[in-house]
Amino acid sequence: MARKSFKKILLIMMVFISIISLKGFIFSKTIVKENTIYQKEYKDKKIVSDEIVSLYIWDVDDVNLSKLKDEVEYLKINTLYVSLPEGKEQVERFKLIDKFAELYQLDVFILGGSSSTRDALTKPNSKFVTEFIDKANKLNKELDYKIKGISLDIEFYLTDEYKNGTTERQKELFKTYTVNSKKACDYANKLGLEFSMALPVLLNKLDIEVLEELMNYNYDHIAFMNYYKETIMENIDEEVEIAKKHNIKIVSISELQDPSKGSVGEDDTFFNDGLSKCMETLKALKDKYAYDKLGISYHYYVPLLDVLKRDTNVGIQNKYELEINIFHDKTKTNVDDITISDKNVKYIKDGSKIILFGLEYGKEYTVTVKKDKLISIKKFKYEKVSNLGKLEKTSVDMKLVKDTSKPSKEEKSKVDKTSNKVNKEKDKVDVEEQAPNTKTEFNFLKVIGIGIIVLALAILSEIDDVIIAKDEFMKGM
């Protein structure tokens, strides 16, 4: 009886070990594959701050990339609101701004709204907003670096119907605006676009409940035009309170336009106060509320340039951008190997064109481009001139020729070291990729070996039982 129990135990062990070995063999590769995919997805994810620092750009034709570079770097801009381009030339300019945004990892929202569309969210059957979202979506499909969403500046509170209406009528219009904004947000979200909007800071006095209803929706953020400087620290008290309650991102916009041009009053803009005063005030605003989802915004690109010109820390008026066209045998050619003598100069590629920005007048630069065994080297220096146009840019051609120069010992050594490093990295990757499967195969063989031993013991036990049975049978004879 004892021997039979031993046999049963051995058989159960064999079944159990077999199941374990098969499970390990079947699932080990799947686990490795899932880990690889997870690591790639994690690596590709962009970390986005909740604190927005944004800049409005109403006309892409105004934008000089060298000056935009200074604005972005000096003010630590992380978000751009860029007006929807119209026409082929503007679309091409927008695409360059989008490539700039990719270089600096900025979020881009396509900006919409004008004096002619103020009733777009309160007028029955208005198609402006849906058509605008469709246009933004169509443009987004042409971009390599996708926009984050859209931003609407629909000033319903400036329509004659609102200004001449009773308080009750104004509340009705605000409610209609809120309902239609939600619908517009849903439509944009279905197309994969985030939704944001700009509002004045007076709506809390009109109807705080509707304002809270509006804010507490699936918007990416809401920007408030916090212009009146005398009470700038108190203007958004209730908006921040609602934002904190519902964990909402909001933005306080500061005005920078020149009051002498008539668009804004002296009390609403920091144009004459200077950028330092504006930044100091915004810092105090953030310190007061201590809310990490309260962002700031500068309105807008053109007057910001004027204000920056007076800031001694930024020589923004002494910058231009350069367009380089690459040719080989009279054919425009793409290149990937680009070297610039000054590391402070940035560039973006646009097909066979290279756009350099952050260039200073009167300074000499050397640009080297290579493709396969072809090379082109060009030195240039421009004094400040008045005929470079609105964008203050110029263009040059560079022609690729056969590279006849021999690599120096230092360059050859560098290439050899790079090659060795690549090979070592490749070996390391191969080892890392193969190790899990190799380990699995080893464990599998190990388990199979144990199984064979157990099976042998069982067989021996069975033979022993047969001999004993035979002996007993012989005794009975």
VEXMAR-95857 format. One record per residue (C-alpha): x, y negated, z; residue in three letters. Coordinates in steps of 0.02 Angstrom, whole numbers, padded with zeros to 5 digits. Example, Ala and Ser with C-alpha at 12.3 -4.5 7.8 and 13.67 -1.06 7.14 Angstrom:
<nodes>
- 00615; 00225; 00390; ALA $
- 00684; 00053; 00357; SER $
</nodes>
This chain:
<nodes>
- 00000; 00000; 00000; MET $
- 00142; -00116; 00043; ALA $
- 00223; -00086; -00125; ARG $
- 00059; -00124; -00216; LYS $
- 00041; -00288; -00121; SER $
- 00219; -00331; -00170; PHE $
- 00179; -00298; -00352; LYS $
- 00027; -00412; -00344; LYS $
- 00131; -00551; -00266; ILE $
- 00261; -00534; -00403; LEU $
- 00128; -00541; -00539; LEU $
- 00048; -00696; -00463; ILE $
- 00220; -00778; -00454; MET $
- 00250; -00739; -00638; MET $
- 00083; -00816; -00690; VAL $
- 00114; -00971; -00584; PHE $
- 00291; -00997; -00651; ILE $
- 00232; -00971; -00830; SER $
- 00097; -01105; -00809; ILE $
- 00224; -01227; -00736; ILE $
- 00348; -01195; -00875; SER $
- 00218; -01216; -01012; LEU $
- 00152; -01377; -00934; LYS $
- 00327; -01449; -00925; GLY $
- 00365; -01398; -01103; PHE $
- 00204; -01469; -01175; ILE $
- 00195; -01634; -01083; PHE $
- 00376; -01690; -01061; SER $
- 00392; -01768; -01235; LYS $
- 00225; -01859; -01219; THR $
- 00281; -01940; -01057; ILE $
- 00444; -02001; -01135; VAL $
- 00348; -02073; -01283; LYS $
- 00223; -02165; -01173; GLU $
- 00363; -02242; -01069; ASN $
- 00450; -02303; -01227; THR $
- 00291; -02384; -01291; ILE $
- 00255; -02464; -01123; TYR $
- 00429; -02539; -01110; GLN $
- 00416; -02613; -01285; LYS $
- 00246; -02691; -01249; GLU $
- 00309; -02762; -01085; TYR $
- 00463; -02833; -01170; LYS $
- 00361; -02915; -01307; ASP $
- 00242; -03002; -01187; LYS $
- 00263; -03190; -01173; LYS $
- 00261; -03263; -00998; ILE $
- 00149; -03416; -00999; VAL $
- 00146; -03543; -00858; SER $
- -00023; -03599; -00789; ASP $
- 00043; -03777; -00777; GLU $
- 00016; -03864; -00944; ILE $
- 00128; -04007; -01001; VAL $
- 00055; -04060; -01167; SER $
- 00070; -04186; -01307; LEU $
- -00061; -04245; -01433; TYR $
- -00014; -04258; -01618; ILE $
- -00150; -04338; -01721; TRP $
- -00061; -04344; -01890; ASP $
- 00066; -04214; -01946; VAL $
- 00136; -04340; -02071; ASP $
- 00200; -04444; -01924; ASP $
- 00305; -04305; -01852; VAL $
- 00494; -04310; -01864; ASN $
- 00562; -04147; -01794; LEU $
- 00717; -04232; -01723; SER $
- 00610; -04350; -01622; LYS $
- 00486; -04214; -01574; LEU $
- 00637; -04116; -01510; LYS $
- 00684; -04261; -01396; ASP $
- 00506; -04277; -01331; GLU $
- 00488; -04091; -01297; VAL $
- 00657; -04074; -01212; GLU $
- 00648; -04235; -01111; TYR $
- 00470; -04210; -01048; LEU $
- 00476; -04019; -01041; LYS $
- 00325; -04005; -01155; ILE $
- 00254; -03828; -01168; ASN $
- 00092; -03861; -01264; THR $
- 00050; -03957; -01424; LEU $
- -00121; -04015; -01483; TYR $
- -00098; -04038; -01671; VAL $
- -00231; -04110; -01785; SER $
- -00301; -03993; -01917; LEU $
- -00203; -04027; -02078; PRO $
- -00293; -04077; -02238; GLU $
- -00219; -04040; -02409; GLY $
- -00070; -03938; -02465; LYS $
- 00066; -04059; -02409; GLU $
- -00005; -04076; -02234; GLN $
- -00024; -03888; -02219; VAL $
- 00160; -03866; -02264; GLU $
- 00208; -03998; -02135; ARG $
- 00099; -03912; -02005; PHE $
- 00188; -03747; -02040; LYS $
- 00355; -03830; -02004; LEU $
- 00288; -03896; -01839; ILE $
- 00225; -03720; -01803; ASP $
- 00400; -03650; -01836; LYS $
- 00467; -03783; -01719; PHE $
- 00341; -03725; -01588; ALA $
- 00402; -03546; -01610; GLU $
- 00582; -03601; -01584; LEU $
- 00534; -03684; -01419; TYR $
- 00397; -03556; -01376; GLN $
- 00261; -03688; -01364; LEU $
- 00075; -03652; -01362; ASP $
- -00014; -03736; -01508; VAL $
- -00197; -03790; -01510; PHE $
- -00273; -03858; -01669; ILE $
- -00352; -04026; -01629; LEU $
- -00520; -04082; -01696; GLY $
- -00635; -04231; -01675; GLY $
- -00650; -04410; -01738; SER $
- -00764; -04560; -01728; SER $
- -00873; -04483; -01864; SER $
- -00902; -04320; -01769; THR $
- -00951; -04387; -01598; ARG $
- -01124; -04308; -01608; ASP $
- -01060; -04139; -01672; ALA $
- -01112; -04049; -01512; LEU $
- -01272; -04145; -01476; THR $
- -01348; -04166; -01648; LYS $
- -01465; -04024; -01703; PRO $
- -01399; -03911; -01843; ASN $
- -01227; -03993; -01847; SER $
- -01105; -03877; -01935; LYS $
- -00944; -03973; -01898; PHE $
- -00885; -03867; -01752; VAL $
- -00912; -03695; -01830; THR $
- -00834; -03754; -01994; GLU $
- -00687; -03827; -01898; PHE $
- -00660; -03662; -01805; ILE $
- -00669; -03567; -01971; ASP $
- -00538; -03682; -02047; LYS $
- -00425; -03660; -01896; ALA $
- -00445; -03472; -01907; ASN $
- -00406; -03472; -02093; LYS $
- -00248; -03575; -02064; LEU $
- -00197; -03462; -01921; ASN $
- -00197; -03311; -02037; LYS $
- -00063; -03398; -02142; GLU $
- 00052; -03427; -01993; LEU $
- 00188; -03310; -01932; ASP $
- 00183; -03391; -01760; TYR $
- -00001; -03389; -01712; LYS $
- -00088; -03536; -01632; ILE $
- -00163; -03508; -01461; LYS $
- -00330; -03592; -01496; GLY $
- -00424; -03751; -01533; ILE $
- -00451; -03912; -01436; SER $
- -00603; -04021; -01467; LEU $
- -00611; -04207; -01435; ASP $
- -00797; -04234; -01465; ILE $
- -00844; -04400; -01382; GLU $
- -01033; -04383; -01367; PHE $
- -01031; -04517; -01230; TYR $
- -00980; -04647; -01360; LEU $
- -01128; -04619; -01477; THR $
- -01259; -04756; -01489; ASP $
- -01390; -04633; -01429; GLU $
- -01294; -04605; -01268; TYR $
- -01242; -04785; -01238; LYS $
- -01417; -04853; -01270; ASN $
- -01509; -04712; -01183; GLY $
- -01582; -04701; -01010; THR $
- -01492; -04605; -00873; THR $
- -01611; -04460; -00900; GLU $
- -01574; -04459; -01086; ARG $
- -01387; -04464; -01052; GLN $
- -01406; -04314; -00938; LYS $
- -01502; -04222; -01073; GLU $
- -01364; -04257; -01199; LEU $
- -01232; -04197; -01074; PHE $
- -01331; -04036; -01047; LYS $
- -01347; -04009; -01235; THR $
- -01160; -04039; -01254; TYR $
- -01127; -03909; -01118; THR $
- -01239; -03776; -01196; VAL $
- -01165; -03800; -01370; ASN $
- -00986; -03804; -01304; SER $
- -01014; -03632; -01229; LYS $
- -01078; -03567; -01396; LYS $
- -00928; -03642; -01485; ALA $
- -00812; -03562; -01358; CYS $
- -00893; -03391; -01384; ASP $
- -00876; -03409; -01573; TYR $
- -00692; -03457; -01561; ALA $
- -00656; -03314; -01440; ASN $
- -00732; -03188; -01561; LYS $
- -00603; -03245; -01689; LEU $
- -00463; -03224; -01563; GLY $
- -00444; -03410; -01525; LEU $
- -00442; -03491; -01353; GLU $
- -00552; -03644; -01328; PHE $
- -00515; -03809; -01240; SER $
- -00586; -03985; -01241; MET $
- -00553; -04163; -01187; ALA $
- -00676; -04256; -01075; LEU $
- -00681; -04425; -00986; PRO $
- -00675; -04435; -00795; VAL $
- -00845; -04520; -00784; LEU $
- -00956; -04367; -00809; LEU $
- -00948; -04315; -00625; ASN $
- -01046; -04474; -00586; LYS $
- -01177; -04431; -00717; LEU $
- -01216; -04252; -00662; ASP $
- -01094; -04156; -00553; ILE $
- -01194; -03994; -00567; GLU $
- -01188; -03993; -00756; VAL $
- -01003; -04037; -00751; LEU $
- -00971; -03886; -00639; GLU $
- -01074; -03777; -00755; GLU $
- -00972; -03839; -00903; LEU $
- -00804; -03816; -00817; MET $
- -00842; -03643; -00750; ASN $
- -00844; -03554; -00918; TYR $
- -00724; -03452; -01021; ASN $
- -00620; -03600; -01080; TYR $
- -00430; -03594; -01080; ASP $
- -00427; -03765; -00998; HIS $
- -00510; -03936; -00995; ILE $
- -00413; -04098; -01015; ALA $
- -00477; -04256; -00928; PHE $
- -00440; -04430; -00994; MET $
- -00377; -04503; -00832; ASN $
- -00333; -04675; -00901; TYR $
- -00383; -04809; -00777; TYR $
- -00218; -04837; -00685; LYS $
- -00284; -04929; -00531; GLU $
- -00379; -04775; -00471; THR $
- -00284; -04640; -00563; ILE $
- -00251; -04545; -00400; MET $
- -00437; -04533; -00359; GLU $
- -00516; -04521; -00532; ASN $
- -00510; -04330; -00538; ILE $
- -00549; -04287; -00357; ASP $
- -00708; -04192; -00395; GLU $
- -00638; -04112; -00554; GLU $
- -00490; -04041; -00456; VAL $
- -00607; -03980; -00318; GLU $
- -00713; -03885; -00446; ILE $
- -00556; -03819; -00530; ALA $
- -00488; -03752; -00365; LYS $
- -00656; -03674; -00323; LYS $
- -00663; -03576; -00486; HIS $
- -00475; -03556; -00519; ASN $
- -00482; -03661; -00678; ILE $
- -00338; -03741; -00775; LYS $
- -00362; -03928; -00799; ILE $
- -00254; -04068; -00870; VAL $
- -00239; -04253; -00827; SER $
- -00207; -04355; -00985; ILE $
- -00106; -04516; -00979; SER $
- -00124; -04651; -01112; GLU $
- 00030; -04728; -01194; LEU $
- -00042; -04833; -01335; GLN $
- 00009; -05014; -01361; ASP $
- -00131; -05124; -01287; PRO $
- -00090; -05264; -01410; SER $
- -00159; -05157; -01552; LYS $
- -00334; -05163; -01478; GLY $
- -00373; -04977; -01454; SER $
- -00348; -04979; -01265; VAL $
- -00337; -05108; -01126; GLY $
- -00185; -05149; -01020; GLU $
- -00266; -05065; -00870; ASP $
- -00278; -04899; -00962; ASP $
- -00104; -04874; -01033; THR $
- 00076; -04854; -00973; PHE $
- 00146; -04931; -01133; PHE $
- 00214; -05086; -01047; ASN $
- 00248; -05000; -00881; ASP $
- 00370; -04880; -00963; GLY $
- 00388; -04693; -00965; LEU $
- 00477; -04684; -00797; SER $
- 00327; -04764; -00712; LYS $
- 00209; -04645; -00802; CYS $
- 00310; -04492; -00750; MET $
- 00324; -04555; -00572; GLU $
- 00136; -04578; -00561; THR $
- 00100; -04405; -00633; LEU $
- 00220; -04326; -00508; LYS $
- 00131; -04414; -00365; ALA $
- -00036; -04353; -00436; LEU $
- 00024; -04173; -00437; LYS $
- 00099; -04190; -00263; ASP $
- -00065; -04257; -00195; LYS $
- -00173; -04114; -00256; TYR $
- -00042; -03975; -00240; ALA $
- -00136; -03869; -00367; TYR $
- -00026; -03762; -00480; ASP $
- -00155; -03761; -00620; LYS $
- -00162; -03950; -00633; LEU $
- -00065; -03998; -00789; GLY $
- -00020; -04163; -00872; ILE $
- -00030; -04230; -01049; SER $
- 00041; -04376; -01148; TYR $
- -00069; -04467; -01274; HIS $
- 00005; -04469; -01400; TYR $
- 00159; -04432; -01511; TYR $
- 00177; -04601; -01599; VAL $
- 00164; -04721; -01450; PRO $
- 00270; -04601; -01348; LEU $
- 00410; -04633; -01473; LEU $
- 00395; -04820; -01444; ASP $
- 00400; -04796; -01256; VAL $
- 00548; -04677; -01267; LEU $
- 00648; -04803; -01370; LYS $
- 00653; -04914; -01215; ARG $
- 00713; -04772; -01105; ASP $
- 00902; -04782; -01092; THR $
- 00916; -04595; -01062; ASN $
- 00855; -04548; -01236; VAL $
- 00933; -04611; -01398; GLY $
- 00779; -04559; -01494; ILE $
- 00789; -04702; -01620; GLN $
- 00956; -04636; -01684; ASN $
- 00897; -04466; -01748; LYS $
- 00849; -04393; -01915; TYR $
- 00814; -04224; -01994; GLU $
- 00900; -04147; -02144; LEU $
- 00827; -04028; -02272; GLU $
- 00953; -03910; -02353; ILE $
- 00908; -03813; -02511; ASN $
- 01011; -03656; -02540; ILE $
- 01050; -03603; -02719; PHE $
- 01142; -03461; -02804; HIS $
- 01158; -03467; -02994; ASP $
- 01027; -03605; -03000; LYS $
- 00904; -03495; -02906; THR $
- 00840; -03540; -02734; LYS $
- 00901; -03410; -02610; THR $
- 00860; -03358; -02432; ASN $
- 01002; -03345; -02306; VAL $
- 01008; -03283; -02127; ASP $
- 01188; -03319; -02076; ASP $
- 01190; -03504; -02030; ILE $
- 01320; -03595; -01926; THR $
- 01315; -03778; -01874; ILE $
- 01465; -03868; -01800; SER $
- 01360; -03951; -01664; ASP $
- 01263; -03834; -01548; LYS $
- 01142; -03974; -01502; ASN $
- 01075; -03975; -01680; VAL $
- 00929; -03856; -01704; LYS $
- 00861; -03782; -01865; TYR $
- 00712; -03688; -01933; ILE $
- 00700; -03588; -02094; LYS $
- 00567; -03615; -02225; ASP $
- 00600; -03494; -02366; GLY $
- 00756; -03551; -02458; SER $
- 00757; -03714; -02360; LYS $
- 00842; -03747; -02194; ILE $
- 00778; -03895; -02094; ILE $
- 00905; -03965; -01971; LEU $
- 00847; -04086; -01836; PHE $
- 00924; -04180; -01692; GLY $
- 01055; -04258; -01807; LEU $
- 01132; -04424; -01761; GLU $
- 01176; -04560; -01886; TYR $
- 01361; -04592; -01907; GLY $
- 01412; -04420; -01845; LYS $
- 01495; -04289; -01956; GLU $
- 01426; -04113; -01963; TYR $
- 01483; -03953; -02047; THR $
- 01358; -03822; -02103; VAL $
- 01411; -03648; -02158; THR $
- 01289; -03525; -02238; VAL $
- 01328; -03347; -02292; LYS $
- 01241; -03207; -02384; LYS $
- 01327; -03042; -02416; ASP $
- 01495; -03093; -02494; LYS $
- 01434; -03268; -02539; LEU $
- 01469; -03427; -02442; ILE $
- 01440; -03614; -02445; SER $
- 01517; -03745; -02332; ILE $
- 01464; -03927; -02329; LYS $
- 01516; -04077; -02226; LYS $
- 01404; -04229; -02216; PHE $
- 01382; -04391; -02122; LYS $
- 01245; -04520; -02143; TYR $
- 01245; -04698; -02084; GLU $
- 01076; -04764; -02034; LYS $
- 00985; -04825; -02190; VAL $
- 00810; -04888; -02222; SER $
- 00766; -04786; -02376; ASN $
- 00747; -04616; -02294; LEU $
- 00560; -04640; -02281; GLY $
- 00432; -04621; -02144; LYS $
- 00503; -04458; -02081; LEU $
- 00681; -04526; -02081; GLU $
- 00745; -04371; -02168; LYS $
- 00847; -04334; -02322; THR $
- 00894; -04177; -02418; SER $
- 01051; -04097; -02489; VAL $
- 01088; -03943; -02594; ASP $
- 01211; -03806; -02551; MET $
- 01270; -03682; -02682; LYS $
- 01328; -03508; -02634; LEU $
- 01492; -03449; -02713; VAL $
- 01598; -03293; -02693; LYS $
- 01688; -03291; -02527; ASP $
- 01872; -03271; -02572; THR $
- 01940; -03312; -02401; SER $
- 02019; -03173; -02299; LYS $
- 01962; -03151; -02120; PRO $
- 02086; -03211; -01990; SER $
- 02157; -03091; -01861; LYS $
- 02040; -03165; -01733; GLU $
- 01888; -03141; -01845; GLU $
- 01941; -02963; -01891; LYS $
- 01967; -02922; -01708; SER $
- 01797; -02996; -01669; LYS $
- 01715; -02890; -01805; VAL $
- 01802; -02732; -01742; ASP $
- 01749; -02767; -01564; LYS $
- 01571; -02800; -01619; THR $
- 01570; -02639; -01720; SER $
- 01636; -02539; -01573; ASN $
- 01509; -02619; -01458; LYS $
- 01367; -02577; -01578; VAL $
- 01427; -02396; -01590; ASN $
- 01439; -02383; -01401; LYS $
- 01265; -02456; -01382; GLU $
- 01201; -02334; -01513; LYS $
- 01282; -02188; -01421; ASP $
- 01206; -02250; -01260; LYS $
- 01033; -02262; -01339; VAL $
- 01051; -02088; -01414; ASP $
- 01098; -02016; -01244; VAL $
- 00954; -02106; -01159; GLU $
- 00830; -02047; -01290; GLU $
- 00890; -01866; -01290; GLN $
- 00920; -01845; -01105; ALA $
- 00738; -01818; -01052; PRO $
- 00707; -01687; -01187; ASN $
- 00874; -01601; -01153; THR $
- 00833; -01592; -00969; LYS $
- 00663; -01522; -01008; THR $
- 00736; -01385; -01118; GLU $
- 00862; -01339; -00981; PHE $
- 00724; -01327; -00849; ASN $
- 00618; -01225; -00968; PHE $
- 00757; -01098; -00997; LEU $
- 00791; -01094; -00812; LYS $
- 00609; -01054; -00775; VAL $
- 00607; -00921; -00912; ILE $
- 00761; -00841; -00833; GLY $
- 00677; -00834; -00663; ILE $
- 00524; -00759; -00745; GLY $
- 00629; -00623; -00825; ILE $
- 00708; -00579; -00657; ILE $
- 00538; -00568; -00575; VAL $
- 00477; -00461; -00719; LEU $
- 00627; -00345; -00699; ALA $
- 00591; -00326; -00515; LEU $
- 00412; -00285; -00555; ALA $
- 00465; -00153; -00681; ILE $
- 00587; -00076; -00558; LEU $
- 00451; -00076; -00428; SER $
- 00338; 00011; -00551; GLU $
- 00472; 00143; -00590; ILE $
- 00499; 00171; -00404; ASP $
- 00314; 00196; -00379; ASP $
- 00312; 00325; -00520; VAL $
- 00456; 00422; -00442; ILE $
- 00374; 00422; -00271; ILE $
- 00210; 00476; -00346; ALA $
- 00300; 00615; -00438; LYS $
- 00385; 00674; -00277; ASP $
- 00220; 00676; -00186; GLU $
- 00141; 00772; -00328; PHE $
- 00283; 00900; -00325; MET $
- 00262; 00925; -00139; LYS $
- 00080; 00959; -00168; GLY $
- 00125; 01092; -00292; MET $
</nodes>
